[in-house]
Amino acid sequence: MTTNENDIFSRMLLGGIFVPTDPEMPKVWEVVFRTIKLSTTLNTSTDVDQVRERLSEIIGQEIDKSTTIFPPFHTNFGIHIKLGKNVFINHGCTFLDLGGILIEDDTMIGTQVNIITENHPIDPTKRKSLDLKSVTIKRNVWIGANATILPGVTIGENSIVAAGAVVTKDVLANTIVAGIPAKFVKTI
């Protein structure tokens, strides 16, 4: 898929509010429907090589052979996911990536983790719009089972997000966070 700096895909990665009447929104829906179709084959794959191949097709970039994803894996868009080398993603994760998700090398993501880049405005008259903010997970992070990472968050290098945590703010490098909302526990 080719993009330019002013198309909707590039604008989405910059973040901000996207109204449902944006003239380029049909392009977004085309990708969503394509991803739904491809996700069926992804989640019926029988080995990690097939999963890697099918997810590579969804995200539009080859996933390194050192990266492992266990299905089921869910994404609503896919083309705004970037995965580094030696990444492990366990069963049942959901990545809502319209705003962009970057996962750097050597990251471990536990089962049932949600990474969300999409929100909606509070104003009821604008609520059907999308409010997009990217998520960045730096190198060598460990995200525990059933954690949720919310829009606009960066998880610093070597950090740990405890199981069940809801991360609403950036996590400093070399720290452990836990709870709802996630709070600093200690330095590594």
Backbone as ProteinMPNN parsed JSONL, in Angstrom:
{"seq_chain_A": "MTTNENDIFSRMLLGGIFVPTDPEMPKVWEVVFRTIKLSTTLNTSTDVDQVRERLSEIIGQEIDKSTTIFPPFHTNFGIHIKLGKNVFINHGCTFLDLGGILIEDDTMIGTQVNIITENHPIDPTKRKSLDLKSVTIKRNVWIGANATILPGVTIGENSIVAAGAVVTKDVLANTIVAGIPAKFVKTI", "coords_chain_A": {"N_chain_A": [[0.843, -1.176, 0.0], [0.675, 2.093, -0.962], [1.502, 5.242, 0.401], [1.107, 8.747, 1.074], [2.314, 11.795, 2.578], [0.019, 13.204, 3.215], [-2.165, 11.527, 3.109], [-4.884, 9.61, 4.565], [-3.891, 7.464, 6.087], [-1.262, 8.162, 6.804], [-1.845, 10.503, 8.205], [-3.287, 9.424, 10.33], [-1.298, 8.111, 11.781], [-0.02, 10.284, 12.828], [-1.737, 11.065, 14.749], [-4.634, 12.361, 16.569], [-7.958, 13.749, 16.041], [-10.398, 12.035, 14.148], [-12.995, 12.339, 12.019], [-16.065, 10.615, 11.245], [-16.977, 11.328, 8.749], [-14.815, 11.959, 7.198], [-13.434, 12.322, 4.02], [-11.677, 10.33, 3.171], [-12.193, 8.14, 4.712], [-13.479, 5.762, 3.703], [-11.289, 4.326, 2.652], [-10.026, 3.445, 4.941], [-11.939, 1.696, 5.975], [-11.847, -0.262, 3.992], [-9.35, -1.459, 4.505], [-9.852, -2.429, 7.09], [-11.899, -4.368, 6.602], [-10.488, -6.11, 4.946], [-8.563, -6.975, 6.768], [-10.176, -8.291, 8.649], [-11.005, -10.469, 7.103], [-8.496, -11.718, 6.529], [-7.703, -12.316, 9.116], [-9.15, -14.529, 9.871], [-7.872, -16.686, 8.587], [-5.371, -16.401, 9.759], [-5.901, -17.039, 12.462], [-6.557, -19.693, 12.316], [-4.299, -20.971, 11.732], [-1.756, -23.507, 11.909], [0.841, -23.701, 12.82], [3.739, -21.895, 14.078], [5.207, -20.7, 12.038], [3.344, -20.424, 9.944], [1.554, -18.662, 11.209], [3.207, -16.416, 11.526], [3.692, -15.821, 8.813], [1.086, -15.232, 7.89], [0.327, -13.106, 9.568], [2.256, -11.31, 8.776], [1.318, -10.704, 6.228], [-1.038, -9.349, 6.923], [-0.042, -7.084, 8.334], [1.612, -5.973, 6.485], [4.368, -6.103, 6.332], [7.313, -8.055, 6.483], [7.597, -10.299, 9.118], [10.166, -10.891, 11.388], [11.927, -14.002, 11.639], [12.661, -14.641, 14.198], [10.654, -13.793, 15.815], [7.711, -14.647, 17.597], [4.301, -15.448, 17.52], [1.436, -16.422, 19.178], [-1.66, -17.742, 18.263], [-5.102, -17.354, 19.419], [-4.921, -14.204, 17.752], [-5.769, -10.843, 17.646], [-6.58, -8.09, 15.629], [-7.761, -4.941, 14.495], [-7.009, -3.546, 12.289], [-4.182, -3.553, 11.498], [-2.158, -2.701, 9.555], [-0.76, -0.706, 10.787], [0.903, -1.762, 12.671], [4.075, -2.394, 13.932], [6.63, -4.65, 14.308], [9.46, -5.662, 16.151], [12.534, -7.599, 16.308], [12.813, -10.888, 17.74], [10.512, -10.854, 19.333], [7.904, -11.87, 21.499], [4.59, -12.853, 21.51], [1.904, -13.798, 23.324], [-0.981, -16.054, 23.588], [-4.249, -14.856, 22.637], [-4.151, -12.026, 22.461], [-5.035, -8.584, 21.819], [-4.723, -6.061, 19.502], [-5.433, -2.861, 18.827], [-4.841, -0.862, 16.354], [-5.089, 1.536, 14.839], [-3.967, 4.047, 15.396], [-1.273, 3.465, 15.492], [1.159, 1.128, 16.453], [4.183, 0.392, 17.874], [6.48, -2.07, 18.512], [9.373, -2.835, 19.977], [12.541, -4.672, 19.689], [13.064, -7.834, 21.412], [10.924, -7.964, 23.187], [8.44, -9.193, 25.449], [5.148, -10.29, 25.502], [2.431, -10.978, 27.428], [-0.329, -13.351, 27.767], [-3.62, -12.449, 26.654], [-3.243, -9.669, 26.55], [-4.046, -6.282, 25.925], [-3.542, -3.793, 23.559], [-4.15, -0.568, 22.906], [-4.882, 1.992, 20.653], [-6.812, 3.751, 20.145], [-9.476, 5.958, 20.841], [-12.408, 7.778, 21.897], [-13.963, 10.999, 21.585], [-15.127, 12.79, 24.509], [-17.351, 14.477, 24.387], [-20.696, 14.056, 23.623], [-21.778, 14.716, 21.13], [-19.714, 14.446, 19.409], [-18.782, 11.931, 19.635], [-18.681, 9.718, 17.909], [-16.465, 10.091, 16.42], [-12.954, 9.316, 15.987], [-10.27, 9.304, 18.278], [-7.009, 9.287, 17.987], [-3.93, 7.966, 19.167], [-0.586, 7.018, 19.235], [1.078, 3.985, 20.4], [4.051, 3.052, 21.964], [6.326, 0.538, 22.562], [9.179, 0.012, 24.075], [12.489, -1.487, 23.739], [13.089, -4.767, 25.046], [11.007, -5.08, 26.923], [8.659, -6.405, 29.278], [5.428, -7.4, 29.312], [2.881, -8.221, 31.4], [0.355, -10.828, 31.763], [-2.969, -10.122, 30.691], [-2.789, -7.36, 30.876], [-3.494, -3.928, 30.061], [-2.737, -1.537, 27.68], [-3.068, 1.792, 27.13], [-4.092, 4.449, 24.778], [-1.478, 6.577, 23.491], [0.653, 5.965, 25.137], [4.028, 5.325, 26.134], [6.175, 2.698, 26.788], [8.971, 2.333, 28.639], [12.365, 1.207, 27.954], [13.393, -2.051, 29.009], [11.473, -2.264, 31.007], [8.824, -3.517, 33.184], [5.468, -4.395, 33.014], [3.056, -5.181, 35.215], [0.951, -8.099, 35.553], [-2.45, -7.679, 34.686], [-2.435, -4.921, 34.938], [-3.438, -1.548, 34.155], [-2.347, 0.627, 31.931], [-2.033, 3.982, 31.783], [-0.388, 6.108, 31.509], [2.926, 7.179, 30.471], [5.631, 4.874, 30.989], [8.566, 4.842, 32.747], [11.924, 3.969, 31.719], [13.44, 0.897, 32.803], [11.805, 0.247, 35.026], [9.195, -1.05, 37.199], [5.725, -1.338, 36.923], [2.397, -1.45, 38.298], [-1.087, -2.264, 38.84], [-4.315, -0.516, 38.805], [-5.173, 2.634, 38.064], [-2.001, 1.928, 36.444], [0.835, 2.17, 38.513], [4.037, 3.315, 39.652], [6.191, 0.835, 40.958], [8.784, -0.184, 41.535], [12.298, 0.409, 40.851], [14.243, -1.255, 38.414]], "CA_chain_A": [[0.0, 0.0, 0.0], [1.461, 3.317, -1.019], [0.922, 6.363, 1.142], [1.854, 9.999, 1.03], [2.246, 12.453, 3.886], [-1.283, 13.81, 3.473], [-3.284, 10.595, 3.053], [-5.463, 9.338, 5.88], [-3.06, 6.537, 6.843], [-0.17, 8.957, 7.392], [-2.44, 11.4, 9.205], [-3.65, 8.625, 11.505], [-0.091, 7.867, 12.564], [0.311, 11.527, 13.53], [-2.681, 11.182, 15.858], [-5.649, 13.401, 16.539], [-9.373, 13.402, 15.877], [-10.829, 11.667, 12.8], [-14.455, 12.311, 11.958], [-16.527, 9.545, 10.358], [-17.264, 11.87, 7.417], [-13.573, 12.237, 6.478], [-13.61, 11.755, 2.684], [-10.812, 9.166, 2.956], [-12.545, 7.055, 5.635], [-13.72, 4.482, 3.016], [-10.018, 3.605, 2.528], [-9.794, 2.801, 6.233], [-12.857, 0.56, 6.06], [-11.331, -1.312, 3.094], [-8.296, -2.172, 5.227], [-10.498, -3.151, 8.192], [-12.572, -5.553, 6.08], [-9.424, -7.01, 4.492], [-7.954, -7.543, 7.967], [-11.131, -9.264, 9.191], [-10.926, -11.659, 6.26], [-7.199, -12.369, 6.728], [-7.601, -12.785, 10.507], [-9.727, -15.872, 9.937], [-6.822, -17.647, 8.252], [-4.331, -16.271, 10.787], [-6.287, -17.7, 13.703], [-6.69, -21.141, 12.107], [-2.966, -21.476, 11.39], [-1.412, -24.656, 12.745], [2.204, -23.618, 13.354], [4.19, -20.516, 14.25], [5.632, -20.15, 10.745], [2.118, -19.985, 9.262], [1.064, -17.47, 11.909], [4.108, -15.318, 11.167], [3.443, -15.504, 7.408], [-0.239, -14.618, 7.731], [0.34, -11.789, 10.203], [3.067, -10.459, 7.895], [0.416, -10.234, 5.179], [-1.952, -8.37, 7.517], [0.618, -5.828, 8.708], [2.278, -5.417, 5.313], [5.827, -6.17, 6.452], [7.73, -9.392, 6.902], [7.945, -10.436, 10.531], [11.415, -11.628, 11.531], [11.755, -15.392, 12.066], [12.903, -14.742, 15.638], [9.442, -13.343, 16.498], [6.695, -15.69, 17.713], [2.96, -15.012, 17.906], [0.524, -17.545, 19.366], [-3.056, -17.379, 18.063], [-5.658, -16.323, 18.554], [-4.408, -12.833, 17.785], [-6.81, -9.992, 17.073], [-6.317, -6.693, 15.29], [-8.835, -4.386, 13.675], [-6.454, -2.786, 11.18], [-2.992, -4.316, 11.177], [-1.064, -2.082, 8.801], [-0.024, 0.241, 11.623], [1.678, -2.515, 13.664], [5.486, -2.624, 13.588], [7.206, -5.573, 15.28], [10.901, -5.855, 16.087], [13.056, -8.963, 16.312], [12.781, -11.628, 18.998], [9.313, -10.48, 20.086], [6.997, -12.976, 21.793], [3.22, -12.425, 21.811], [1.199, -14.994, 23.755], [-2.358, -16.274, 23.133], [-5.413, -14.038, 22.971], [-3.881, -10.584, 22.53], [-5.779, -7.706, 20.923], [-4.026, -4.814, 19.172], [-6.221, -1.905, 18.042], [-3.647, -0.142, 15.912], [-5.301, 2.642, 13.901], [-3.048, 5.129, 15.732], [0.109, 3.007, 15.374], [1.786, 0.384, 17.544], [5.568, -0.001, 17.635], [7.01, -2.966, 19.535], [10.791, -3.0, 19.669], [13.167, -5.985, 19.86], [13.221, -8.559, 22.672], [9.771, -7.716, 24.053], [7.551, -10.321, 25.75], [3.786, -9.84, 25.776], [1.68, -12.086, 28.004], [-1.638, -13.7, 27.241], [-4.776, -11.562, 26.836], [-2.847, -8.256, 26.632], [-4.698, -5.358, 24.995], [-2.829, -2.557, 23.25], [-5.215, 0.234, 22.309], [-4.441, 3.32, 20.19], [-8.033, 4.44, 19.717], [-10.412, 6.42, 21.862], [-13.463, 8.625, 21.337], [-14.16, 12.222, 22.37], [-16.111, 12.755, 25.587], [-18.533, 15.202, 23.932], [-21.596, 13.112, 22.951], [-22.047, 15.104, 19.731], [-18.519, 14.123, 18.62], [-18.315, 10.639, 20.128], [-18.446, 8.741, 16.835], [-15.126, 10.353, 15.877], [-11.858, 8.585, 16.597], [-9.159, 10.067, 18.833], [-5.911, 8.343, 17.833], [-2.607, 8.245, 19.726], [0.234, 5.815, 19.085], [1.67, 3.304, 21.552], [5.411, 2.577, 21.71], [6.88, -0.358, 23.571], [10.627, 0.009, 23.825], [13.238, -2.736, 23.74], [13.258, -5.644, 26.206], [9.906, -4.886, 27.871], [7.818, -7.561, 29.595], [4.064, -7.003, 29.667], [2.238, -9.373, 32.015], [-0.95, -11.288, 31.298], [-4.194, -9.349, 30.882], [-2.541, -5.922, 31.023], [-4.044, -3.076, 29.003], [-1.938, -0.35, 27.413], [-4.009, 2.736, 26.527], [-3.535, 5.337, 23.751], [-0.501, 7.617, 23.78], [1.612, 5.503, 26.14], [5.323, 4.731, 25.801], [6.734, 1.856, 27.848], [10.421, 2.482, 28.526], [13.237, 0.047, 27.796], [13.632, -2.983, 30.119], [10.442, -2.163, 32.034], [7.847, -4.588, 33.373], [4.09, -4.034, 33.336], [2.536, -6.339, 35.937], [-0.292, -8.703, 35.073], [-3.685, -6.994, 35.043], [-2.275, -3.464, 35.038], [-3.997, -0.68, 33.115], [-1.326, 1.668, 31.796], [-2.636, 5.199, 31.245], [0.676, 7.113, 31.351], [4.226, 6.624, 30.112], [6.386, 4.113, 31.981], [9.994, 5.116, 32.614], [12.807, 2.83, 31.489], [13.98, 0.172, 33.957], [10.9, 0.314, 36.174], [8.051, -1.957, 37.259], [4.458, -0.689, 37.264], [1.315, -2.391, 38.565], [-2.337, -1.718, 39.352], [-5.296, 0.191, 37.963], [-4.234, 2.734, 36.955], [-0.654, 1.449, 36.774], [1.684, 3.09, 39.273], [5.427, 2.895, 39.879], [6.414, -0.086, 42.056], [10.199, -0.085, 41.878], [13.286, 0.479, 39.767], [14.941, -2.521, 38.174]], "C_chain_A": [[0.888, 1.239, 0.0], [0.727, 4.423, -0.272], [1.736, 7.606, 0.843], [1.588, 10.731, 2.332], [0.892, 13.066, 4.204], [-2.437, 12.818, 3.423], [-3.725, 10.236, 4.464], [-4.585, 8.419, 6.712], [-1.899, 7.261, 7.517], [-0.695, 9.9, 8.46], [-2.815, 10.652, 10.476], [-2.443, 8.375, 12.397], [0.398, 9.113, 13.299], [-0.604, 11.763, 14.723], [-3.67, 12.304, 15.659], [-7.04, 12.828, 16.302], [-9.674, 13.131, 14.403], [-12.334, 11.499, 12.8], [-14.907, 11.222, 10.989], [-16.823, 10.013, 8.933], [-16.008, 12.267, 6.65], [-13.69, 11.583, 5.098], [-12.744, 10.529, 2.394], [-11.166, 7.98, 3.869], [-12.907, 5.747, 4.913], [-12.441, 3.67, 2.8], [-9.701, 2.833, 3.814], [-10.671, 1.553, 6.339], [-12.424, -0.574, 5.135], [-10.26, -2.145, 3.806], [-8.901, -2.993, 6.363], [-11.142, -4.438, 7.684], [-11.574, -6.583, 5.549], [-8.803, -7.713, 5.697], [-8.882, -8.566, 8.616], [-11.034, -10.579, 8.418], [-9.625, -12.427, 6.506], [-7.04, -12.934, 8.142], [-8.168, -14.182, 10.678], [-8.657, -16.919, 9.638], [-5.669, -17.593, 9.267], [-4.674, -17.141, 11.997], [-6.646, -19.172, 13.542], [-5.361, -21.757, 11.675], [-2.558, -22.545, 12.395], [0.033, -24.679, 13.223], [2.665, -22.163, 13.328], [4.673, -19.896, 12.946], [4.432, -19.656, 9.944], [1.577, -18.715, 9.891], [1.896, -16.26, 11.499], [3.86, -14.862, 9.724], [2.107, -14.763, 7.229], [-0.314, -13.251, 8.402], [1.201, -10.82, 9.397], [2.206, -9.883, 6.775], [-0.529, -9.16, 5.711], [-1.255, -7.041, 7.76], [1.409, -5.214, 7.558], [3.784, -5.321, 5.433], [6.178, -7.563, 6.94], [8.146, -9.368, 8.364], [9.173, -11.33, 10.625], [11.151, -13.021, 12.097], [12.007, -15.593, 13.559], [11.677, -14.337, 16.461], [8.388, -14.446, 16.45], [5.389, -15.087, 18.198], [2.109, -16.261, 18.035], [-0.903, -17.069, 19.144], [-3.92, -17.889, 19.229], [-4.999, -14.969, 18.802], [-5.422, -11.971, 17.054], [-6.281, -8.585, 16.805], [-7.444, -6.215, 14.387], [-8.32, -3.745, 12.395], [-5.196, -3.452, 10.654], [-1.861, -3.555, 10.536], [-0.291, -1.033, 9.583], [0.676, -0.45, 12.798], [3.086, -2.708, 13.112], [6.095, -3.477, 14.699], [8.707, -5.721, 15.066], [11.272, -7.322, 16.041], [12.932, -9.555, 17.714], [11.656, -11.156, 19.925], [8.498, -11.743, 20.314], [5.647, -12.401, 22.195], [2.412, -13.688, 22.1], [-0.256, -14.992, 23.275], [-3.321, -15.152, 23.531], [-5.178, -12.548, 23.075], [-4.713, -9.834, 21.493], [-5.011, -6.412, 20.758], [-4.956, -3.97, 18.303], [-5.256, -0.811, 17.617], [-3.889, 1.016, 14.947], [-4.308, 3.778, 14.135], [-1.579, 4.75, 15.673], [0.638, 2.343, 16.63], [3.188, -0.01, 17.092], [6.024, -0.844, 18.811], [8.441, -3.279, 19.141], [11.287, -4.397, 20.029], [13.091, -6.49, 21.299], [12.088, -8.329, 23.674], [8.959, -8.988, 24.229], [6.187, -9.765, 26.141], [2.973, -11.047, 26.208], [0.317, -12.281, 27.369], [-2.698, -12.643, 27.581], [-4.412, -10.089, 27.014], [-3.584, -7.465, 25.556], [-3.822, -4.13, 24.817], [-3.77, -1.728, 22.39], [-4.669, 1.606, 21.917], [-5.623, 4.219, 19.861], [-8.902, 4.782, 20.913], [-11.482, 7.219, 21.141], [-13.59, 9.88, 22.192], [-15.249, 12.051, 23.43], [-17.424, 13.401, 25.157], [-19.45, 14.258, 23.151], [-21.861, 13.455, 21.484], [-20.874, 14.764, 18.81], [-18.031, 12.701, 18.876], [-18.064, 9.596, 19.048], [-17.124, 8.993, 16.103], [-14.116, 9.474, 16.592], [-10.799, 9.556, 17.098], [-7.969, 9.111, 18.897], [-4.625, 8.862, 18.457], [-1.818, 6.949, 19.687], [0.675, 5.249, 20.436], [3.048, 2.806, 21.121], [5.861, 1.728, 22.884], [8.347, -0.539, 23.228], [11.227, -1.381, 24.024], [13.22, -3.434, 25.109], [12.217, -5.423, 27.308], [9.194, -6.221, 28.082], [6.475, -7.027, 30.048], [3.336, -8.246, 30.146], [0.835, -9.63, 31.485], [-2.067, -10.311, 31.656], [-3.958, -7.871, 31.193], [-3.181, -5.189, 29.846], [-3.185, -1.828, 28.903], [-2.834, 0.6, 26.619], [-3.313, 3.724, 25.588], [-2.533, 6.359, 24.291], [0.608, 7.215, 24.718], [2.902, 5.02, 25.485], [5.798, 3.951, 27.016], [8.245, 1.849, 27.647], [11.176, 1.167, 28.511], [13.418, -0.719, 29.107], [12.553, -2.99, 31.192], [9.546, -3.387, 32.073], [6.505, -3.954, 33.717], [3.474, -5.281, 33.96], [1.226, -6.827, 35.332], [-1.494, -7.897, 35.575], [-3.602, -5.485, 35.131], [-2.983, -2.769, 33.881], [-3.09, 0.538, 33.039], [-1.937, 2.863, 31.067], [-1.621, 6.296, 30.974], [1.975, 6.417, 31.002], [4.87, 5.922, 31.297], [7.862, 4.383, 31.727], [10.774, 3.836, 32.352], [13.221, 2.221, 32.818], [13.127, 0.292, 35.21], [9.847, -0.788, 36.072], [6.84, -1.132, 37.653], [3.4, -1.768, 37.456], [0.075, -1.623, 38.975], [-3.19, -1.047, 38.301], [-5.6, 1.522, 38.636], [-2.826, 2.318, 37.413], [0.151, 2.547, 37.461], [3.062, 2.452, 39.449], [5.479, 1.963, 41.084], [7.86, -0.025, 42.512], [11.048, 0.027, 40.631], [13.95, -0.88, 39.649], [16.439, -2.259, 38.243]], "O_chain_A": [[1.748, 1.4, 0.866], [-0.5, 4.52, -0.312], [2.89, 7.534, 0.421], [0.724, 10.323, 3.107], [0.637, 13.417, 5.356], [-3.58, 13.204, 3.666], [-3.027, 10.524, 5.436], [-4.531, 8.572, 7.933], [-1.591, 6.994, 8.679], [-0.065, 10.078, 9.502], [-2.678, 11.186, 11.577], [-2.549, 8.42, 13.623], [1.141, 9.012, 14.275], [-0.29, 12.562, 15.606], [-3.57, 13.091, 14.718], [-7.266, 11.619, 16.354], [-9.265, 13.889, 13.524], [-12.88, 10.635, 13.486], [-14.21, 10.933, 10.017], [-16.91, 9.197, 8.015], [-16.106, 12.848, 5.569], [-14.016, 10.399, 5.014], [-13.04, 9.769, 1.472], [-10.516, 6.937, 3.808], [-12.657, 4.683, 5.478], [-12.5, 2.44, 2.768], [-9.177, 1.72, 3.775], [-10.204, 0.487, 6.741], [-12.62, -1.742, 5.47], [-10.26, -3.373, 3.723], [-8.5, -4.138, 6.576], [-10.948, -5.497, 8.282], [-11.79, -7.787, 5.686], [-8.545, -8.916, 5.648], [-8.418, -9.606, 9.085], [-10.987, -11.659, 9.007], [-9.646, -13.647, 6.673], [-6.326, -13.917, 8.343], [-7.715, -14.937, 11.539], [-8.545, -17.919, 10.347], [-5.07, -18.619, 9.588], [-3.831, -17.889, 12.491], [-7.001, -19.833, 14.518], [-5.306, -22.927, 11.298], [-2.949, -22.508, 13.562], [0.418, -25.586, 13.961], [2.074, -21.316, 12.658], [4.559, -18.684, 12.765], [4.492, -18.59, 9.331], [1.182, -17.79, 9.181], [1.352, -15.207, 11.165], [3.824, -13.663, 9.446], [2.031, -13.779, 6.493], [-0.944, -12.335, 7.874], [0.901, -9.627, 9.345], [2.347, -8.714, 6.415], [-0.791, -8.171, 5.027], [-1.799, -5.986, 7.437], [1.831, -4.06, 7.643], [4.417, -4.544, 4.718], [5.436, -8.172, 7.711], [8.941, -8.529, 8.789], [9.218, -12.398, 10.016], [10.264, -13.202, 12.931], [11.606, -16.612, 14.121], [11.667, -14.518, 17.678], [8.19, -15.094, 15.422], [5.364, -14.316, 19.157], [2.057, -17.075, 17.113], [-1.327, -16.095, 19.766], [-3.488, -18.784, 19.955], [-4.583, -14.65, 19.916], [-5.883, -12.328, 15.97], [-5.623, -7.979, 17.651], [-8.007, -6.989, 13.612], [-9.109, -3.43, 11.504], [-5.146, -3.868, 9.497], [-0.706, -3.734, 10.924], [0.722, -0.523, 9.104], [1.004, 0.191, 13.796], [3.265, -3.132, 11.971], [6.085, -3.095, 15.87], [9.168, -5.884, 13.936], [10.433, -8.181, 15.77], [12.943, -8.846, 18.72], [11.831, -11.071, 21.14], [8.407, -12.594, 19.429], [5.558, -11.57, 23.099], [2.255, -14.544, 21.23], [-0.704, -14.041, 22.633], [-3.218, -14.579, 24.616], [-5.958, -11.859, 23.734], [-5.05, -10.369, 20.437], [-4.683, -5.742, 21.737], [-5.233, -4.334, 17.16], [-4.896, 0.057, 18.412], [-2.945, 1.442, 14.284], [-3.855, 4.407, 13.179], [-0.717, 5.621, 15.79], [0.579, 2.906, 17.723], [3.361, -0.662, 16.062], [5.969, -0.406, 19.96], [8.696, -3.903, 18.111], [10.55, -5.202, 20.6], [13.058, -5.717, 22.257], [12.284, -8.486, 24.88], [8.801, -9.769, 23.29], [6.082, -8.886, 26.997], [2.836, -12.017, 25.463], [-0.128, -11.481, 26.546], [-2.669, -12.032, 28.65], [-5.201, -9.332, 27.579], [-3.728, -7.922, 24.422], [-3.41, -3.501, 25.791], [-4.14, -2.13, 21.287], [-4.069, 2.3, 22.737], [-5.445, 5.326, 19.353], [-9.04, 4.005, 21.858], [-11.466, 7.324, 19.915], [-13.351, 9.831, 23.399], [-16.176, 11.259, 23.259], [-18.497, 12.923, 25.525], [-19.039, 13.713, 22.127], [-22.14, 12.562, 20.684], [-21.011, 14.789, 17.587], [-16.974, 12.312, 18.38], [-17.29, 8.666, 19.273], [-16.717, 8.192, 15.262], [-14.388, 8.951, 17.673], [-10.469, 10.525, 16.414], [-7.922, 8.23, 19.756], [-4.269, 10.03, 18.305], [-2.33, 5.896, 20.067], [0.649, 5.932, 21.46], [3.198, 2.213, 20.053], [5.787, 2.142, 24.041], [8.702, -1.161, 22.226], [10.541, -2.32, 24.427], [13.319, -2.8, 26.16], [12.524, -5.567, 28.492], [9.136, -7.057, 27.181], [6.382, -6.296, 31.035], [3.186, -9.211, 29.397], [0.218, -8.774, 30.851], [-2.111, -9.755, 32.753], [-4.847, -7.204, 31.723], [-3.38, -5.762, 28.775], [-2.934, -1.147, 29.897], [-3.308, 0.241, 25.541], [-2.087, 3.828, 25.596], [-2.703, 6.921, 25.372], [1.441, 8.051, 25.068], [2.88, 4.391, 24.427], [5.821, 4.471, 28.132], [8.738, 1.41, 26.608], [10.687, 0.146, 28.994], [13.575, -0.123, 30.173], [12.712, -3.671, 32.205], [9.508, -4.184, 31.136], [6.414, -3.092, 34.591], [3.381, -6.321, 33.309], [0.496, -6.073, 34.69], [-1.545, -7.491, 36.736], [-4.615, -4.829, 35.378], [-3.112, -3.315, 32.785], [-3.059, 1.369, 33.946], [-2.309, 2.772, 29.897], [-1.923, 7.286, 30.308], [2.117, 5.212, 31.208], [4.685, 6.314, 32.449], [8.352, 4.175, 30.617], [10.334, 2.747, 32.721], [13.341, 2.916, 33.827], [13.648, 0.422, 36.317], [9.637, -1.375, 35.011], [6.898, -0.331, 38.586], [3.479, -2.848, 36.871], [0.161, -0.473, 39.407], [-2.867, -1.006, 37.115], [-6.232, 1.536, 39.692], [-2.508, 2.352, 38.602], [0.141, 3.702, 37.037], [3.221, 1.232, 39.4], [4.882, 2.257, 42.12], [8.148, 0.157, 43.695], [10.592, -0.223, 39.515], [14.188, -1.565, 40.644], [17.235, -3.182, 38.072]]}, "name": "protein", "num_of_chains": 1, "seq": "MTTNENDIFSRMLLGGIFVPTDPEMPKVWEVVFRTIKLSTTLNTSTDVDQVRERLSEIIGQEIDKSTTIFPPFHTNFGIHIKLGKNVFINHGCTFLDLGGILIEDDTMIGTQVNIITENHPIDPTKRKSLDLKSVTIKRNVWIGANATILPGVTIGENSIVAAGAVVTKDVLANTIVAGIPAKFVKTI"}
